[in-house]
Amino acid sequence: MKTVGVIGGSGLYEIEGLSNVESIAIDTPWGSPSDDLITGNLGDAKMVFLPRHGRGHKIMPSEINYRANIYAMKKLGVQWIVSVSAVGSMKEHIAPGQVVIPSQFYDHTKTRASTFFGDGIVAHVSMADPVCESLSEDLFNASIKSGANVHKGGTYLCMQGPQFSSRAESNIYRGWGVDIIGMTNATEAKLAREAEICYGSISLVTDYDCWHDDHDDVTVEDLIQTLNSNVELARDIIKSAVPAIKETRVCPCCNALQNAIITPKEVITKEARERLNILIKRYI
């Protein structure tokens, strides 16, 4: 049975047709994830849902235990992760209410742990193409089928947060040529790649950040209003995309660690082996 994880708001697992729903608490070598994970069956797929900010939105982007979140997904057998998140638009033609399926990330965060490795073992995975092309294609096609005004590709700039951009920052980012801005996806994508999980993003555009002279600056009120109106759309996209995901993975994501671990097997510490067992056991 293919296993698909969804990281996003807590309302996303209220999908029509989801059966055998169960809440599971998971511990990891990095502590607890953002919340209990919700599992269920959708057709021929097992689904695993996790609200990245916890139920009630209690965890800031810079406080999220990203390693625990992705490790918990891996522990439950997740092979594909669909991220659903709010973003600001940095381009005129990408309007609030629309959807972007990004193909690239620029990581502009500062103090986050974004790798499982270290402390006795070193690995360098490729992030040249940070999202799974196959999964992103499925999400794009499902977005069209669900009636979304969707943009395929583009660069997501991941900022530290929790503050929104200053006007100077927003215009500098636009000068870099990025398409959208958010606070979470690049960190998730890096860890998903190390965990050999396919990663794709449904980015819901809520605002024009603060660069657009003809639009108000982004506010929490606007963000929540647009997100709430798009929850049903996100559920429709997920429900349409999951059946299209092929059970056999042939993408590079599933072998990302094959030539990435640089530490010789004989010098990897026992502690590192135990901590990373479900990630590295194929290779050591």
GUTIGU-583747 format. One record per residue (C-alpha): residue number from 1; residue in one letter; x, y, z. Coordinates in steps of 0.1 Angstrom, whole numbers, plus 5000, padded with zeros to 4 digits. Layout:
{site NUM a {X Y Z}} ...
//
This chain:
{site 1 m {5000 5000 5000}} {site 2 k {5014 5034 4990}} {site 3 t {5018 5058 5020}} {site 4 v {5013 5095 5014}} {site 5 g {5020 5121 5041}} {site 6 v {5004 5155 5042}} {site 7 i {5020 5184 5062}} {site 8 g {4997 5214 5066}} {site 9 g {4968 5228 5085}} {site 10 s {4947 5205 5108}} {site 11 g {4916 5207 5086}} {site 12 l {4932 5189 5057}} {site 13 y {4926 5154 5071}} {site 14 e {4888 5160 5071}} {site 15 i {4887 5145 5036}} {site 16 e {4855 5128 5024}} {site 17 g {4862 5090 5020}} {site 18 l {4889 5088 5046}} {site 19 s {4884 5056 5066}} {site 20 n {4900 5039 5096}} {site 21 v {4911 5072 5111}} {site 22 e {4935 5069 5140}} {site 23 s {4956 5094 5160}} {site 24 i {4992 5082 5168}} {site 25 a {5017 5098 5191}} {site 26 i {5053 5092 5180}} {site 27 d {5086 5098 5197}} {site 28 t {5118 5103 5177}} {site 29 p {5155 5107 5185}} {site 30 w {5149 5145 5182}} {site 31 g {5119 5146 5205}} {site 32 s {5082 5149 5196}} {site 33 p {5068 5162 5163}} {site 34 s {5044 5191 5161}} {site 35 d {5014 5170 5171}} {site 36 d {5000 5135 5170}} {site 37 l {4999 5122 5135}} {site 38 i {4965 5113 5120}} {site 39 t {4964 5081 5098}} {site 40 g {4937 5068 5076}} {site 41 n {4929 5051 5043}} {site 42 l {4919 5069 5011}} {site 43 g {4911 5044 4984}} {site 44 d {4942 5022 4980}} {site 45 a {4965 5046 4998}} {site 46 k {4974 5050 5035}} {site 47 m {4974 5087 5045}} {site 48 v {4994 5103 5073}} {site 49 f {4985 5139 5083}} {site 50 l {5005 5163 5105}} {site 51 p {4996 5199 5113}} {site 52 r {5030 5215 5111}} {site 53 h {5022 5243 5136}} {site 54 g {5003 5219 5160}} {site 55 r {4966 5220 5165}} {site 56 g {4956 5256 5173}} {site 57 h {4986 5269 5155}} {site 58 k {5009 5271 5186}} {site 59 i {5043 5267 5170}} {site 60 m {5062 5294 5151}} {site 61 p {5080 5285 5119}} {site 62 s {5114 5289 5136}} {site 63 e {5102 5267 5165}} {site 64 i {5090 5237 5145}} {site 65 n {5108 5205 5152}} {site 66 y {5113 5197 5115}} {site 67 r {5136 5167 5121}} {site 68 a {5110 5151 5144}} {site 69 n {5082 5158 5119}} {site 70 i {5100 5142 5089}} {site 71 y {5114 5113 5109}} {site 72 a {5079 5105 5122}} {site 73 m {5067 5104 5087}} {site 74 k {5095 5081 5077}} {site 75 k {5088 5059 5108}} {site 76 l {5052 5054 5096}} {site 77 g {5064 5044 5061}} {site 78 v {5056 5076 5043}} {site 79 q {5071 5076 5007}} {site 80 w {5056 5108 4995}} {site 81 i {5051 5141 5014}} {site 82 v {5026 5167 5001}} {site 83 s {5032 5201 5018}} {site 84 v {5003 5226 5020}} {site 85 s {5013 5261 5031}} {site 86 a {5005 5298 5028}} {site 87 v {5029 5319 5007}} {site 88 g {5032 5355 4995}} {site 89 s {5035 5363 4958}} {site 90 m {5066 5382 4945}} {site 91 k {5053 5384 4910}} {site 92 e {5024 5405 4896}} {site 93 h {5009 5376 4876}} {site 94 i {5007 5353 4907}} {site 95 a {4976 5366 4924}} {site 96 p {4962 5359 4959}} {site 97 g {4939 5329 4958}} {site 98 q {4960 5312 4932}} {site 99 v {4982 5281 4937}} {site 100 v {5018 5275 4929}} {site 101 i {5036 5241 4926}} {site 102 p {5072 5253 4931}} {site 103 s {5102 5236 4916}} {site 104 q {5130 5253 4934}} {site 105 f {5138 5267 4969}} {site 106 y {5161 5294 4982}} {site 107 d {5168 5288 5018}} {site 108 h {5172 5322 5036}} {site 109 t {5167 5308 5071}} {site 110 k {5194 5313 5097}} {site 111 t {5193 5291 5128}} {site 112 r {5174 5259 5119}} {site 113 a {5186 5224 5121}} {site 114 s {5181 5212 5086}} {site 115 t {5200 5179 5085}} {site 116 f {5197 5146 5103}} {site 117 f {5235 5141 5100}} {site 118 g {5264 5152 5122}} {site 119 d {5275 5138 5156}} {site 120 g {5295 5109 5142}} {site 121 i {5283 5107 5106}} {site 122 v {5284 5130 5075}} {site 123 a {5263 5129 5044}} {site 124 h {5259 5154 5015}} {site 125 v {5227 5148 4995}} {site 126 s {5220 5166 4962}} {site 127 m {5195 5194 4964}} {site 128 a {5199 5205 4928}} {site 129 d {5163 5196 4921}} {site 130 p {5147 5199 4956}} {site 131 v {5112 5187 4948}} {site 132 c {5101 5154 4933}} {site 133 e {5093 5160 4896}} {site 134 s {5069 5132 4894}} {site 135 l {5049 5141 4925}} {site 136 s {5049 5178 4915}} {site 137 e {5034 5168 4881}} {site 138 d {5007 5149 4899}} {site 139 l {4999 5179 4921}} {site 140 f {4998 5202 4892}} {site 141 n {4974 5180 4872}} {site 142 a {4953 5175 4903}} {site 143 s {4952 5213 4908}} {site 144 i {4939 5218 4873}} {site 145 k {4913 5191 4878}} {site 146 s {4902 5207 4910}} {site 147 g {4896 5240 4892}} {site 148 a {4925 5259 4907}} {site 149 n {4943 5288 4889}} {site 150 v {4977 5271 4892}} {site 151 h {5012 5280 4883}} {site 152 k {5037 5252 4876}} {site 153 g {5073 5258 4887}} {site 154 g {5090 5288 4902}} {site 155 t {5113 5295 4932}} {site 156 y {5100 5296 4968}} {site 157 l {5122 5318 4990}} {site 158 c {5121 5304 5026}} {site 159 m {5126 5332 5051}} {site 160 q {5133 5328 5089}} {site 161 g {5102 5345 5102}} {site 162 p {5081 5349 5123}} {site 163 q {5080 5385 5112}} {site 164 f {5068 5393 5076}} {site 165 s {5093 5411 5053}} {site 166 s {5103 5447 5055}} {site 167 r {5095 5467 5023}} {site 168 a {5133 5468 5016}} {site 169 e {5136 5430 5020}} {site 170 s {5106 5423 4999}} {site 171 n {5120 5444 4970}} {site 172 i {5154 5428 4973}} {site 173 y {5139 5394 4971}} {site 174 r {5120 5404 4940}} {site 175 g {5153 5415 4925}} {site 176 w {5166 5380 4931}} {site 177 g {5138 5367 4908}} {site 178 v {5120 5346 4933}} {site 179 d {5083 5338 4927}} {site 180 i {5068 5332 4962}} {site 181 i {5079 5336 4998}} {site 182 g {5071 5314 5028}} {site 183 m {5087 5303 5061}} {site 184 t {5087 5264 5061}} {site 185 n {5092 5245 5029}} {site 186 a {5129 5246 5023}} {site 187 t {5137 5230 5057}} {site 188 e {5112 5203 5051}} {site 189 a {5124 5196 5016}} {site 190 k {5160 5192 5028}} {site 191 l {5151 5167 5055}} {site 192 a {5127 5148 5032}} {site 193 r {5155 5143 5007}} {site 194 e {5178 5130 5034}} {site 195 a {5150 5106 5044}} {site 196 e {5146 5096 5008}} {site 197 i {5110 5108 5008}} {site 198 c {5095 5124 4977}} {site 199 y {5085 5160 4985}} {site 200 g {5061 5183 4966}} {site 201 s {5044 5216 4976}} {site 202 i {5009 5230 4972}} {site 203 s {5016 5267 4979}} {site 204 l {4985 5287 4985}} {site 205 v {4990 5324 4976}} {site 206 t {4975 5347 5003}} {site 207 d {4990 5381 4995}} {site 208 y {5015 5402 4977}} {site 209 d {5039 5405 5007}} {site 210 c {5044 5442 5010}} {site 211 w {5060 5452 4977}} {site 212 h {5029 5459 4957}} {site 213 d {5018 5496 4957}} {site 214 d {4982 5488 4947}} {site 215 h {4976 5462 4975}} {site 216 d {4976 5464 5012}} {site 217 d {5006 5449 5031}} {site 218 v {5002 5413 5043}} {site 219 t {4983 5409 5075}} {site 220 v {4975 5378 5096}} {site 221 e {4938 5385 5090}} {site 222 d {4942 5384 5053}} {site 223 l {4963 5353 5054}} {site 224 i {4938 5334 5076}} {site 225 q {4909 5344 5054}} {site 226 t {4925 5333 5022}} {site 227 l {4938 5301 5038}} {site 228 n {4904 5292 5051}} {site 229 s {4888 5298 5018}} {site 230 n {4914 5275 5002}} {site 231 v {4912 5246 5026}} {site 232 e {4885 5229 5006}} {site 233 l {4905 5234 4974}} {site 234 a {4936 5219 4990}} {site 235 r {4916 5189 5001}} {site 236 d {4902 5185 4966}} {site 237 i {4938 5186 4951}} {site 238 i {4950 5160 4976}} {site 239 k {4921 5137 4970}} {site 240 s {4926 5140 4932}} {site 241 a {4964 5136 4933}} {site 242 v {4967 5106 4956}} {site 243 p {4952 5080 4931}} {site 244 a {4975 5093 4904}} {site 245 i {5007 5087 4924}} {site 246 k {5024 5056 4910}} {site 247 e {5031 5029 4936}} {site 248 t {5065 5022 4922}} {site 249 r {5090 5051 4926}} {site 250 v {5116 5055 4899}} {site 251 c {5127 5091 4908}} {site 252 p {5161 5099 4923}} {site 253 c {5145 5108 4956}} {site 254 c {5142 5072 4967}} {site 255 n {5180 5066 4965}} {site 256 a {5192 5101 4976}} {site 257 l {5216 5086 5002}} {site 258 q {5231 5060 4980}} {site 259 n {5263 5079 4973}} {site 260 a {5259 5107 4999}} {site 261 i {5273 5092 5031}} {site 262 i {5310 5102 5032}} {site 263 t {5319 5087 5066}} {site 264 p {5334 5052 5062}} {site 265 k {5311 5025 5077}} {site 266 e {5337 5013 5101}} {site 267 v {5340 5047 5119}} {site 268 i {5303 5055 5121}} {site 269 t {5296 5056 5158}} {site 270 k {5272 5032 5175}} {site 271 e {5251 5062 5186}} {site 272 a {5248 5075 5151}} {site 273 r {5238 5041 5137}} {site 274 e {5211 5038 5163}} {site 275 r {5198 5073 5158}} {site 276 l {5196 5071 5121}} {site 277 n {5189 5034 5116}} {site 278 i {5156 5038 5096}} {site 279 l {5174 5063 5073}} {site 280 i {5207 5046 5067}} {site 281 k {5203 5009 5073}} {site 282 r {5201 5002 5035}} {site 283 y {5237 5015 5031}} {site 284 i {5256 5004 5062}} 
//
